[in-house]
Amino acid sequence: MNQQAVLRVEGICKKMDGKSILDDCSLTVNRGELKVLIGPSGAGKSTFLQSINCLIPPDAGEIYLEGQRLDRTDTAALCAFRAQVGMIFQDFNLFDHLTAEENVAIALRKVRGMNASDAKDRAQKELALVGLARRALLYPAQLSGGQKQRVAIARALAMDPKVILLDEPTSALDPELVGEVLSVIRDLASGGMTMVMATHQMDFARALATEILFMERGRIIEQGAPETLLADGSNTRTRDFCLRLLEMGA
């Protein structure tokens, strides 16, 4: 694996309504790595991911993409950064009035300036990649939750991102649909896509994550390889949390 840092985040802090939500959170993701964030609800995982993408502006800290520091005050630089750092949300964020194909193509036309024909061809290619070639002309209301999330993944991939951030991408899905989305993410990981993913899917994390980062009360309090943190008999906060999840039937 090419150990070049694609994304480096240093000392991210965020307060909301006077309460500390993120406290000195740092992360480095090398090319082709999958880093997984886990932790209890309210730990700050979603806020951290959205702060990395600057959808929630951090109060302090620095963000680097391939060694270049992001100037968050520069609108053009921020737009270029977001085009290279894809974001997959819990609730899909699709446009209800657009077909699956149009949902994928719209950013190609609006952000990349691609003509309609080329954008359509690229959208069809990405939808085929996530197994939705035959669903391209359907609207979100005609798709299952798993299919909607795969459209969202196709939309991110169409922008040729250098890294993808995934915020609990299966949390809004019925249990029988989780596998189809994880399968797409598994294929991306196998293909060398650089990703940071917040999830409670521990089997997935154990099998594919390069590193697991355990968050609690806005801090990254433990991180390491899955085989270390989740090993039978290990005494880590991460393993304790996973065991509690299993006891609750999560």
C-alpha positions in Angstrom: 0.0 0.0 0.0 1.2 3.5 -0.8 1.7 5.1 2.5 1.2 8.7 1.3 -1.1 10.8 3.5 -4.1 11.8 1.5 -6.0 13.5 4.3 -4.5 14.9 7.5 -6.6 16.6 10.2 -5.0 18.2 13.2 -6.5 19.5 16.4 -10.1 19.9 15.3 -12.2 21.6 18.0 -15.9 22.6 17.9 -18.3 24.1 20.4 -22.0 24.4 20.0 -24.2 26.4 22.4 -21.2 26.7 24.7 -20.7 23.0 24.9 -17.6 21.3 23.6 -18.5 18.8 20.8 -15.0 18.1 19.5 -11.9 18.4 21.5 -8.5 18.2 19.7 -9.4 15.5 17.2 -6.7 14.5 14.8 -6.7 11.9 12.0 -4.3 10.8 9.2 -5.5 8.7 6.3 -3.0 7.2 3.9 -3.8 6.3 0.3 -6.0 3.3 0.1 -6.8 3.1 3.8 -10.2 2.7 5.5 -10.3 4.3 8.9 -13.4 3.5 11.0 -14.9 5.7 13.7 -16.9 4.0 16.4 -18.4 5.2 19.7 -21.6 5.9 21.5 -24.3 8.2 20.2 -23.3 11.8 20.9 -19.6 11.0 20.8 -19.1 13.5 18.0 -18.5 11.1 15.1 -20.9 12.9 12.7 -19.7 16.3 13.8 -16.1 15.3 13.2 -16.8 14.0 9.7 -18.8 17.1 8.8 -16.1 19.3 10.2 -13.5 17.6 8.1 -15.7 18.5 5.0 -16.3 21.9 6.5 -20.1 21.5 6.3 -19.8 22.3 10.0 -17.0 24.9 10.3 -14.5 23.9 13.0 -13.5 26.5 15.6 -9.9 25.4 15.5 -7.6 23.0 13.8 -6.0 22.4 10.4 -7.0 20.2 7.4 -4.6 19.1 4.7 -5.4 17.3 1.5 -2.3 15.7 -0.1 -0.1 18.0 1.9 -1.9 21.2 1.0 -3.4 23.1 3.9 -7.0 24.1 3.3 -7.7 27.8 3.7 -11.3 27.7 5.0 -11.7 31.4 4.3 -11.1 31.0 0.6 -14.5 30.1 -1.0 -13.0 28.8 -4.2 -10.5 26.6 -2.3 -13.3 25.3 -0.1 -15.4 24.3 -3.1 -12.5 22.6 -4.8 -11.7 20.7 -1.5 -15.3 19.5 -1.2 -15.3 18.3 -4.8 -12.3 16.0 -3.8 -13.6 14.9 -0.4 -16.9 13.1 -1.0 -19.5 12.8 1.7 -22.1 10.0 2.2 -24.8 10.9 4.7 -27.1 8.7 6.8 -30.2 10.0 5.1 -29.0 9.8 1.4 -29.6 13.6 0.6 -31.0 12.9 -2.8 -33.2 15.3 -4.8 -36.7 13.8 -4.8 -37.6 15.5 -8.2 -34.6 14.0 -10.0 -34.1 10.4 -11.3 -31.2 8.4 -10.0 -29.3 9.2 -13.1 -30.0 13.0 -12.7 -29.0 12.9 -9.0 -25.6 11.6 -10.1 -25.2 13.8 -13.1 -26.2 17.2 -11.5 -22.9 17.9 -9.7 -21.0 16.9 -12.8 -22.8 19.6 -14.7 -23.0 22.2 -12.0 -19.6 21.8 -10.4 -17.4 20.2 -13.1 -19.0 22.0 -16.0 -19.5 18.8 -17.9 -22.0 18.8 -20.8 -25.3 17.0 -20.4 -24.4 14.1 -22.6 -21.0 13.4 -20.9 -22.6 13.8 -17.5 -25.3 11.3 -18.4 -22.7 8.8 -19.6 -20.7 9.1 -16.5 -23.8 8.8 -14.3 -24.8 5.6 -16.0 -21.3 4.2 -15.6 -21.3 4.9 -11.8 -24.8 3.6 -11.3 -23.7 0.4 -13.1 -20.7 0.1 -10.8 -23.0 0.1 -7.7 -25.5 -2.4 -9.3 -28.2 0.1 -10.3 -27.9 0.2 -14.1 -31.6 -0.8 -14.4 -32.7 1.7 -11.9 -31.2 4.8 -13.5 -34.5 6.4 -14.6 -36.3 5.8 -11.3 -37.0 8.5 -8.7 -35.9 8.2 -5.1 -39.5 7.4 -4.0 -39.4 4.3 -6.3 -36.1 3.1 -4.7 -35.5 1.1 -1.6 -33.3 2.6 1.2 -30.4 0.5 0.1 -30.8 1.6 -3.5 -31.0 5.3 -2.5 -27.7 4.9 -0.5 -26.1 3.3 -3.5 -27.2 6.2 -5.7 -25.6 8.5 -3.1 -22.3 6.5 -3.3 -22.4 6.6 -7.1 -22.9 10.4 -6.9 -19.8 10.8 -4.8 -17.7 8.4 -7.0 -18.7 10.4 -10.1 -16.7 13.4 -8.8 -13.5 11.3 -8.7 -12.9 12.0 -5.0 -9.5 11.5 -3.4 -11.2 10.4 -0.2 -14.8 9.6 0.8 -16.3 10.3 4.3 -19.2 8.0 5.2 -21.4 9.0 8.1 -23.2 5.8 9.4 -24.2 4.9 5.8 -26.4 1.9 6.9 -28.1 3.4 10.0 -31.3 4.4 8.2 -31.7 1.1 6.4 -33.8 -1.9 7.3 -31.6 -4.8 8.4 -32.1 -6.8 5.2 -30.8 -3.9 3.1 -27.6 -3.3 5.1 -25.6 -6.0 3.3 -26.1 -4.5 -0.2 -24.6 -1.2 0.9 -21.8 -2.8 2.8 -21.0 -4.9 -0.2 -20.5 -1.8 -2.4 -18.3 -0.2 0.3 -16.3 -3.5 0.6 -15.7 -3.4 -3.1 -14.5 0.2 -2.9 -12.1 -0.7 -0.1 -10.8 -3.7 -2.1 -10.3 -1.4 -5.0 -8.1 1.0 -3.0 -10.5 3.9 -2.3 -9.4 6.0 0.6 -12.2 6.3 3.2 -13.2 7.3 6.7 -16.4 5.7 7.9 -18.4 6.1 11.1 -20.3 2.8 11.7 -21.6 0.3 14.3 -21.0 -2.6 11.8 -18.3 -4.3 13.9 -17.9 -7.4 11.7 -17.3 -5.0 8.7 -14.8 -3.0 10.7 -13.0 -6.0 12.0 -12.6 -7.4 8.5 -11.7 -4.3 6.5 -10.6 -1.4 8.6 -7.0 -0.4 8.5 -7.5 1.3 11.9 -10.3 1.8 14.3 -10.7 5.1 16.2 -12.9 5.0 19.3 -14.6 8.3 20.1 -16.2 9.3 23.4 -17.4 12.8 24.5 -15.8 14.5 21.6 -12.4 13.0 21.8 -10.5 10.2 20.1 -9.5 8.2 23.1 -8.2 5.0 21.5 -7.0 4.0 18.1 -5.3 1.0 16.6 -5.5 -2.0 14.3 -8.8 -4.1 14.6 -6.8 -7.2 15.4 -5.4 -5.4 18.4 -8.4 -3.5 19.7 -11.0 -6.2 19.1 -8.9 -9.3 19.9 -10.4 -11.9 22.2 -9.1 -11.2 25.7 -7.8 -7.7 24.9 -8.6 -5.0 27.5 -9.5 -2.0 25.4 -12.3 0.6 25.5 -13.1 -0.3 22.0 -13.7 -4.0 22.7 -15.7 -3.1 25.8 -18.0 -0.9 23.7 -18.4 -3.6 21.0 -19.4 -6.1 23.7 -22.0 -3.7 25.0 -23.4 -3.3 21.5 -23.7 -7.1 21.2 -25.4 -7.4 24.6 -28.0 -4.8 23.4 -28.5 -6.6 20.2 -27.1 -3.9 18.0 
